[in-house]
Amino acid sequence: MPGPDFTVVHITDTHIGREGEKVHGIVDTLDNLQTVLDRLVSSGHRVDALVLSGDLTDNGDPDAYRRLREAIAPAADELGAEVVYAMGNHDDRESFAHALLDLSPSDLPVDAHRPIDTVVHLRGVRIVVLDSTTAGRHDGRLEPGQLKWLTEVLAEPAPNGTLLVLHHPPIPSPVTSVDSLKLQNSEHLEAVLLGTDVRMVLCGHSHHTCSGSIAGIPVWVGPAMSYRVDPVPPVGRHRGVVGFGFTRVDMFGSSVVATAVEATPAPAVYDESMQDVLDKLAALSLRAG
């Protein structure tokens, strides 16, 4: 049975802290991340890229970036996967650039107001990363210069299309507090994306999994690696709950499929041989004619 042509594992909102820190005093985010990375490595599945779409650390601490990289790098090596990082509103540009992108001040003068946008080409797929953060703010923005740059990048299609990555979703959220922090003026991004080869937009930030579209392109907001925002809390409440996951994004020819993967420990309902299941389904089809 043929598998996907290209597979991305999309991880978002890891919120790694310093040694001994737990998010909201409860969540060991590095343990969550390591659980997922161990699962990916032991799965035997091919992964072409690990895409981390922002809020990589909880407060931009350089030591947190070191801890993140020490977890990601060996897993990526074992998987043979390219690692792609995007900025989030909890990240610090200078620490992000130096710790994860190996950029020194002479390579890239990083300051609090200069976005870090990147392009990665991998097996005919172009992954474009936009920095939607503004220092001191938690909502998202794209500067006119970024939109001009994106227009120029997308002017020539990639052989197998483009995945666009940014932290802030360009779509509404049903959670009022989260909605106020989405990408502002998303119509400007929509104008740039119309008619391009972008096949899916990957985001984080919301801490609840959802999908929508912009310019007719699917937008996927992945499950957070740290904890979840409850999208149906008691009236008048804003609530975070324990739980974490990631997304596998698979390209099958002209189709792109995003699948949310639950990672919170839970007992199995069943665990069978895939071949046995396929044989049972084939037998049922034969009997049905």
KEKOLLO-20962 format. One record per residue: x negated, z, y negated of N, C-alpha, C in turn. Coordinates in steps of 0.001 Angstrom, whole numbers, padded with zeros to 6 digits, always signed. Atoms other than C-alpha are relative to their C-alpha. Example, Ala and Ser with C-alpha at 12.3 -4.5 7.8 and 13.67 -1.06 7.14 Angstrom:
2
-000890+000000+001190-012300+007800+004500-000900+000000-001200 +000820-000060+001190-013670+007140+001060+000770+000730-001090 
# end
This chain:
289
-000849+000000+001189+000000+000000+000000-000888+000000-001245 +000880+000086+001164-001617-001066-003305+000237+001154-000961 -000107-001088+000971-002365+001697-005789-000031-000545-001406 +000042+000425+001396-002513+001616-009575-001292-000730-000327 +001188+000715+000453-004936-000665-011388-000928+000898-000818 +000765-000844+000920-006036+002072-013773+000730+001327-000117 -000619-001328+000052-005432+005829-013870-000701+000880-001025 +000464-000983+000979-005789+008266-016753+000614+001343+000359 -000539-001355-000031-005437+012014-016400+000020+000509-001434 -000206-000433+001385-004017+013227-019696+000175+001521-000014 +000006-001455+000129-004770+016867-020534+000130+000323-001480 -000167-000307+001414-003635+018462-023752+000179+001489-000231 -000207-001383+000435-003614+021773-025623-000603+001012+000971 +000721-000935-000871-006234+023546-023532-000208+001352-000679 +000114-001249+000770-006724+026170-026307-001041+000953+000590 +001062-000843-000540-010014+027438-024875-000511+000947-001088 +000538-000986+000933-011300+030627-026522-001397+000428+000389 +001292-000576-000348-014477+032653-026459+000119+000785+001310 +000041-000782-001233-015520+034550-023332+000857+001254-000148 -000826-001196-000008-012929+037196-022512+001269-000092-000814 -001202+000150+000811-010286+035910-024939+001133-000612+000817 -001192+000590-000603-006762+035193-023755+000958-000401-001116 -000936+000476+001008-004245+033142-025737+001234+000905-000020 -001097-000946+000190-001566+035463-027122-000182+001256+000858 +000308-001185-000783-003319+038190-025121+000448-000072+001441 -000593+000132-001334-001814+036805-021906-000660-001095+000837 +000354+001198-000780-003065+033344-020891-001508-000220+000029 +001401+000371-000192-006535+032703-019461-000050-001527+000077 -000111+001457+000065-006685+029094-020575-001119-000713+000744 +001086+000634-000749-010080+028339-019045+000321+000012+001494 -000399-000064-001403-008746+029479-015675+001038-001069+000311 -000984+001078-000186-005764+027134-016088-000690-001348+000130 +000704+001282-000014-008076+024232-016881-000813-000169+001276 +000830+000109-001203-010437+025005-013991+000859-000232+001238 -000926+000217-001118-007477+025173-011604+000367-001483+000124 -000374+001413+000000-006450+021653-012611-001191-000884+000362 +001178+000810-000294-009983+020234-012523-000375+000087+001482 +000290-000151-001436-010572+021665-009028+000995-000809+000831 -001039+000756-000714-007294+020124-007906-000277-001496-000053 +000285+001429+000148-008259+016708-009274-001180-000418+000859 +001209+000345-000755-011698+016742-007692+000278+000001+001499 -000260-000105-001443-010385+017825-004280+001072-000965+000491 -001133+000851-000395-007451+015375-004332-000418-001303+000674 +000436+001291-000529-009480+012284-003490+000570-001184-000749 -000565+001093+000784-007540+010253-006065-001019-000540-000998 +000876+000608+001003-009370+007803-008303+000533+000325-001387 -000338-000247+001399-009401+008792-011961-000998-000766-000854 +000886+000803+000833-010783+006308-014469-000396+000715-001282 +000297-000699+001253-010571+008536-017545+000723+001329-000049 -000617-001268+000368-009915+012131-018513+000195-000040-001510 -000312+000063+001425-008165+012072-021900+000540+001361-000436 -000412-001306+000513-007896+015374-023793+000466-000173-001438 -000594+000407+001277-005526+015012-026722+000197+001148-000989 -000005-000935+001116-006370+017884-029025+000392+001429+000307 -000063-001452-000171-006145+021634-029547-000822+000383+001223 +000917-000250-001104-009100+021754-027214-000419+001460+000012 +000296-001420+000127-010008+025199-028527+001124+000672-000766 -001068-000727+000677-007807+027931-029918-000306+000242-001469 +000338-000295+001401-009763+028505-033123-001245-000733-000495 +001134+000798+000453-012580+025936-033342-001350+000648+000191 +001264-000717-000197-015266+028353-032152-000987-000859+000804 +000979+000817-000727-018503+026566-031076-000170+000426+001454 +000159-000463-001376-018743+028771-027973+001153-000470+000878 -001151+000488-000761-015257+027689-026921-000198-001458+000401 +000293+001396-000349-016319+024026-027069-001032-000076+001119 +001007-000026-001078-019344+024873-024926+000663+000307+001327 -000683-000366-001235-017114+026532-022330+000874-001146+000510 -000817+001156-000379-014761+023543-022364-000857-001083+000643 +000849+001080-000502-017563+021044-021878-000628+000367+001345 +000601-000424-001269-019162+023087-019095+000995-000089+001149 -001017+000185-001037-015858+022875-017211+000280-001476+000246 -000395+001408-000111-015065+019216-017927-001108-000870+000584 +001082+000935-000346-018482+017582-017464-000232-000134+001505 +000245+000180-001440-019129+018363-013764+001187-000623+000736 -001178+000604-000639-015555+017468-012811+000045-001493-000275 +000004+001425+000343-015786+014160-014669-001070-000743+000785 +001075+000628-000782-019083+013412-012939+000431-000230+001441 -000443+000147-001393-017582+014042-009506+001091-001046+000140 -001081+000980-000038-014556+011926-010329-000470-001402-000387 +000449+001283+000549-016622+009170-011941+000863-000442-001155 -000951+000283+001069-014287+009427-014929-000655+000088-001367 +000389-000078+001407-014930+008692-018597+000789+001126-000659 -000685-001072+000713-014099+011635-020869+000267-000448-001438 -000402+000397+001346-012182+010945-024095+000634+001222-000678 -000490-001178+000722-011616+013732-026639+000678-000410-001304 -000658+000171+001298-009195+013853-029588+000098+001354-000693 -000135-001202+000807-008971+016384-032408+001451+000491-000025 -001295-000617+000241-006060+018829-032737-000084+000950-001174 -000012-000843+001200-004998+021115-035549-000697+001342+000185 +000741-001231-000250-006633+024143-033867-001508-000250+000107 +001410+000341-000155-009964+022292-033665-000727-000022-001338 +000874+000069+001171-012879+022296-036095-000824-001277+000105 +000629+001322-000098-014274+018845-036905-001500+000079+000264 +001458-000053-000151-017917+019819-037210-000386+000489+001396 +000307-000514-001339-017987+021903-034019+000400-000999+001079 -000481+001027-000934-015944+019245-032186-001013-001140+000122 +000905+001158+000001-018293+016436-033203-001342+000332+000625 +001340-000342-000481-021503+018268-032419+000005+000448+001454 -000011-000552-001351-020441+020011-029201+000506-000981+001052 -000623+000881-000986-018378+017276-027537-000432-001454-000120 +000382+001401+000206-019505+013978-029073-001499-000181-000177 +001458+000035+000162-023200+014872-029398-000416-000695-001286 +000324+000598+001292-023162+013767-033020-000652+001046-000894 +000675-000880+000945-025639+015350-035395+000443-000370-001409 -000372+000340+001373-025078+015492-039160-000571-001327-000472 +000590+001276+000420-027427+012509-039537+000709-001185+000657 -000742+001074-000673-025415+010476-037008+001351-000247-000680 -001330+000098+000596-022073+011216-038641+000189+001179-000939 -000220-001117+000933-021659+013258-041785+001420+000543+000167 -001304-000568-000293-018821+015446-040564+000337+001045-001054 -000478-001048+000887-016834+017432-043081+001471+000239+000278 -001372-000412-000288-013410+019024-043218+001025-001075-000329 -000974+000996+000468-011818+015886-044710-000219-001386+000602 +000285+001320-000566-013278+013021-042664+000507-000071+001434 -000537+000076-001362-011231+012049-039587-001002-000626+000975 +000862+000534-001063-012974+011294-036299+000864-000886+000892 -000740+000993-000774-011447+008111-034842-000983-000760+000877 +000923+000642-000934-012986+006455-031793+000719-001060+000838 -000509+001017-000921-012547+003507-029416-000857+000015+001256 +000693+000078-001285-013443+003441-025725+000551-001200+000766 -000397+001126-000833-013379+000279-023598-000376+000316+001447 +000232-000390-001386-013021+000865-019865+000815-000890+000935 -000638+000871-000990-012258-001716-017170+001134-000826-000611 -000967+000873+000660-010415-003928-019617+001058+000722-000789 -000959-000807+000752-008346-001064-021062-000707+000567-001230 +000539-000570+001231-008942-000013-024661+000742+001308-000295 -000579-001294+000363-008375+003662-025491-000409+000287-001442 +000247-000240+001420-008040+004246-029232+000437+001418-000337 -000289-001382+000372-008204+007807-030557+000102+000105-001512 -000199-000265+001420-006783+008736-033962-000010+001506-000241 +000038-001402+000420-007552+012056-035630+001149+000226-000989 -001200-000184+000833-004150+013125-036986+000006+001345-000716 +000051-001342+000569-005354+016480-038312-000442-000012-001463 +000437-000266+001363-005793+017755-041857-000431+001455-000053 +000521-001369+000027-007957+020825-042393+000957+000932-000731 -000872-000988+000613-005822+023875-043093+001481-000225+000222 -001414+000295-000247-002550+022252-041967+000254-000096+001506 -000363+000117-001410-000701+022270-038644+000876-001218+000280 -000718+001247-000242+001457+019178-039150-001004-001153+000017 +000897+001133-000180+000040+015697-038609+000104-001033-001105 +000042+001061+001010-001026+012966-041024-001050-001024+000386 +000999+001062-000110-002819+009630-040892-000255-000533-001401 +000360+000480+001326-004705+008503-043980+000107-001527-000063 -000076+001466+000131-004316+004952-045362-001210-000709+000598 +001200+000613-000565-007904+004215-044368+000029-000058+001515 -000128+000006-001458-007159+005167-040768+000949-001099+000470 -000968+001035-000371-004144+002867-040642-000595-001394-000174 +000692+001282+000212-006233+000025-042067-000981-000247+001136 +000964+000115-001110-008929+000701-039464+000721-000344+001300 -000748+000261-001226-006322+000764-036671+000514-001439+000018 -000464+001387+000088-004886-002549-037870-001102-000967+000394 +001138+000861-000311-008325-004107-037637-000383+000085+001470 +000346-000176-001418-009015-002633-034178+000985-000747+000888 -001035+000585-000856-005697-003879-032772+000233-001487-000246 -000210+001412+000335-005974-007342-034326-000286-000915+001186 +000319+000785-001193-007535-008659-031108+000411+000792+001233 -000452-000746-001177-005771-007644-027871-001138+000262+000986 +000933-000298-001087-007738-005972-025075+000497-000690+001266 -000410+000719-001214-007742-007686-021648+001171+000656+000733 -001051-000700-000727-005542-004989-020082+000815+000938-000888 -000829-000772+000916-003937-003517-023170-000674+001254-000522 +000540-001156+000715-004428-000408-025279+000854+001236+000233 -000649-001307+000042-003589+003270-024920-000417+000663-001312 +000279-000669+001264-003309+005092-028248+000151+001499+000202 +000013-001452-000189-004162+008804-028316-000054+000678-001362 +000078-000857+001177-003392+011275-031099+000705+001306+000324 -000515-001313-000349-002514+014948-031150+001473+000168-000374 -001349-000257+000517+000672+014972-033240+000969-001117+000407 -000953+001032-000410+003699+013154-031780+000650-000687-001206 -000699+000733+001064+005198+010419-033984+001493-000102+000269 -001422-000020-000348+008649+011280-032599+000544+001406-000265 -000581-001320+000264+011104+014132-033304-000081+000914+001220 -000123-000997-001057+011314+017352-031285+001326+000714-000150 -001241-000767+000098+014545+019190-030431-000233+001454-000388 +000353-001358+000406+012685+022435-031203-000318-000041-001495 +000083+000137+001459+013088+022926-034961-001388+000299-000530 +001324-000377+000488+009757+024673-035511-001042-001042+000371 +000940+001033-000451+007879+022065-033491+000219-001297-000778 -000320+001231+000719+009677+019214-035233-000619-000013-001397 +000562-000068+001354+008431+020426-038617-001498-000274-000013 +001457+000155-000093+004849+020036-037356-000415-001327+000636 +000328+001296-000610+005061+016490-035941-000810-000861-000970 +000673+000943+000885+003263+013453-037398+000928-000368-001149 -000799+000333+001184+004511+012947-040956-000124-001501-000309 +000005+001415+000397+005401+009472-042270-000351-000923+001170 +000308+000794-001198+005359+008022-038757+000389-001467-000164 -000373+001401+000220+006972+004849-040135-001217-000849-000390 +001213+000746+000349+003533+003872-041473-000764-000401+001261 +000619+000336-001285+002093+004038-037960+000835-001046+000729 -000886+000956-000666+005119+002175-036616-000233-001415-000510 +000226+001326+000584+004459-000719-039014-001281-000625+000541 +001269+000510-000533+000897-001025-037709+000139-000394+001471 -000086+000213-001452+001919-000873-034037+000900-001165+000397 -000921+001093-000344+004638-003539-034160-000753-001254+000429 +000571+001254-000471+003653-006544-032069-001407+000102+000545 +001365-000149-000522+000338-005088-030839+000018+000151+001517 +000124-000135-001451-000954-004648-027289+000019+001456+000457 -000068-001411-000393-000480-000848-027324+001100+000169+001044 -000938-000121-001113+001200+000005-024031+000635+001378+000109 -000548-001356+000006+001692+003744-024464-000762+000824-001024 +000606-000953+000931+001030+006470-027029+000001+001361+000676 +000143-001299-000664-000292+009760-025595-000256+001079-001045 +000086-001080+000988+000155+013000-027567+000059+001355+000694 -000158-001373-000460+000231+016771-027210+000764+000785-001046 -000446-000791+001152+000876+019527-029757+001302+000754+000212 -001335-000602-000057+004514+020277-028882+000102+001154+000986 -000062-000987-001085+003836+022413-025772+001293-000110+000798 -001095+000305-000913+006940+020903-024219-000064-001491+000310 +000128+001382-000449+006999+017674-022219+001202-000813-000461 -001107+000864+000398+009042+014817-023651-000496-001427-000178 +000363+001398+000216+009123+011082-024231+000931-000598-001038 -000782+000729+000987+010387+008670-026862-000638-001360-000188 +000623+001294+000251+009270+005451-028487-000253-000177-001489 +000290+000410+001368+007780+003987-031639-000366-001474+000039 +000225+001452+000014+007799+000286-032457+000246-000612+001378 -000303+000491-001338+009285-000229-028985-001018+000378+001049 +001078-000415-000902+006237+001430-027389+000302+001409+000500 -000250-001355-000504+006658+004459-025079-000965+001020-000620 +000795-001142+000463+005447+007763-026527+000158+001109+001028 -000023-001083-000988+004515+010475-024052-000653+001240-000590 +000521-001294+000444+004075+014111-025090-000247+000829+001252 +000348-000612-001274+002224+015759-022226+000216+001502+000039 -000115-001446-000163+002693+019264-020813-001298+000688-000410 +001184-000719+000467+000342+021792-022368-000731+000656+001166 +000813-000657-001008-002522+023223-020344+000001+001522-000173 +000100-001430+000296-002144+026648-021963+001297+000753+000308 -001302-000634-000227+001541+027685-022095+001076-000942-000520 -001105+000884+000367+004974+026191-022723+000859+000608-001103 -001053-000366+000940+007370+026306-025636+001336-000301+000676 -001301+000159-000632+010900+026815-024335+000875-000903-000870 -000832+000895+000808+013023+023829-025516+001477+000396-000034 -001392-000488+000022+016275+025687-024740-000037+001538-000004 +000072-001466+000067+015657+029281-025890+001357+000587-000402 -001211-000608+000559+018372+031791-026806+000165-000409-001463 -000285+000442+001368+020050+030848-030087-000773+000862-001000 +000713-000701+001052+017908+031734-033069-001372+000492+000387 +001302-000488-000464+014757+032346-031015-000979-001153+000180 +001096+000928-000330+011398+030558-030663-000822+000704+001064 +000546-000733-001134+009881+031371-027290-001060-000813+000733 +001033+000580-000845+006678+030631-025408+000029+000660+001361 -000080-000536-001358+006610+031028-021627-001226-000442+000798 +001125+000318-000871+003983+031012-018893+000291-001285+000762 -000124+001256-000730+003400+027607-017308-000961-001019-000561 +000941+001012+000476+000989+024705-017500+000005-001196+000942 +000044+001215-000799+000449+021177-016278-000819-001072-000679 +000714+001142+000545-001053+017768-016930+000787-001254+000333 -000687+001268-000226-000085+014104-016767-000939-000986+000681 +000728+001171-000479-001239+011203-014653+000708-001229-000561 -000503+001242+000598-000805+007867-016426-000576-001147+000807 +000433+001078-000889-000948+004887-014079+000459-001345-000521 -000323+001382+000344-001076+001204-014927+000131-000799+001285 -000280+000885-001135+000527-001053-012333+000361-001357-000579 -000312+001297+000573+000261-004635-013558+000513+000147-001425 -000565-000068+001344+002567-004865-016579+000700+001323-000281 -000680-001281+000161+003988-001357-016047-000990+001131-000266 +000752-001239+000211+002671+001967-017359+000936+001155+000322 -000845-001098-000472+004010+005117-015688-000691+001327-000311 +000498-001342+000280+003508+008662-017010+000740+000985+000906 -000580-000972-000924+004072+011444-014461-000503+001396-000350 +000375-001386+000269+004120+015113-015466-000288+000697+001321 +000425-000680-001229+002284+017185-012864+000013+001504-000243 -000068-001448+000108+003172+020853-012453-001259+000618+000595 +001210-000653-000482+000091+023052-012094+000154+001508+000144 -000235-001429-000150+001584+026555-012290+000092+000335+001489 -000036-000315-001434+000940+028178-008877+001410+000289+000496 -001335-000175-000591+004026+028025-006659-000086-000332+001485 +000025+000315-001432+004753+028010-002902+000502-001415+000267 -000436+001345-000379+005139+024613-001223+001338+000060+000726 -001251+000144-000743+008582+023554-000016-000269-000737+001305 +000486+000677-001200+006986+021122+002430-001352-000617-000304 +001340+000585+000140+003546+019588+003018-000236-000830+001253 +000027+000869-001169+003547+016591+005340-001015-001119-000159 +000842+001191+000031+001354+013657+006250+000751-001134-000700 -000639+001120+000695+002072+010753+003888+000367-001111+000970 -000296+001066-000954+001872+008319+006790+001235+000340+000826 -001193-000403-000743+004448+010329+008741+001265-000241-000827 -001160+000200+000871+006808+010214+005753+000331-001485-000118 -000222+001447+000110+006320+006457+005345+000588-000569+001291 -000531+000461-001299+006961+005942+009066+001476+000371+000136 -001404-000422-000067+010210+007950+008830+000879-000879-000892 -000776+000838+000917+011374+005936+005823+000161-001412+000543 -000083+001336-000600+010549+002664+007598+001013-000028+001125 -000967-000070-001125+012527+003775+010639+001430+000066-000508 -001342-000090+000581+015512+004692+008480+000467-001364-000530 -000351+001324+000521+015394+001268+006812+000374-000955+001120 -000287+000871-001131+015310-000467+010178+001394+000302+000573 -001311-000368-000557+018307+001506+011408+001144-000431-000914 -001034+000379+000972+020210+000714+008203+000183-001506-000067 -000101+001466+000002+019522-002995+008703-000471-000568-001315 
# end
